[in-house]
């Protein structure tokens, strides 16, 4: 006769591996440090290290972008730089990393490894971008402006936007296999400490058309942070109909009669190369800047 087995239909968490050993969201106590299994508990699945968990998620997106750009912009090239990022991202999948159960010094080590991988990926993306999107100049083929990345957008910090003057090109990339709309948020800094200057900032698309945008105060005031790099305002706009595996270019300008025509001519793109990710799934990196 087969034994009667109880059926479990509710959640398995919080998980307990012993008496007083619940895997919850509280930091490890002294007994855990001494490995007293009778009274210790591993923790952090739900609440610990939310910054590291977010960093790992963003790092995964950047790694996929690097692979896509590298495949199109530098096919056949062997560069060990991407392996640095891949190793850091793989290590972050450890059951004490992305889960949030690691101690603070170890979590910082995971983050440092990821940032080292980001350095390599950003370099590879910039090199691939120069190949995929060359600029036509009077002297022939030129090099696009250096691509800058804002790593601390969650703090409303972006060094590339601190100057506040002139036009700034913003590249919005879509790594999905379908067209998407995306909300873009940019830190907005004041000039000479005068907040009225921010209202002169406007967003233009690649055809010189004005894009609706909204300016609002940052969620957390700058004085609440330990540094003064936080922008007091943010600018938000919708990037619509981003092409699959492609990007659009927008311009952040001052509304003082400044024209984007010159910037458009500088950003004029050559026809991108078309590659195939697999034998039966063709895809291309494309740009929306008009010729």
Beta strands, then each sheet from edge to edge (+ up, - down):
strand 1: 15-16
strand 2: 22-23
strand 3: 135-137
strand 4: 140-142
strand 5: 168-174
strand 6: 180-188
strand 7: 201-204
strand 8: 210-211
strand 9: 213-217
strand 10: 233-242
strand 11: 246-254
strand 12: 274-278
strand 13: 281-284
sheet 1: 1+ 2-
sheet 2: 3+ 4-
sheet 3: 5+ 11- 7+ 8-
sheet 4: 6+ 10- 9+
sheet 5: 12+ 13-
end
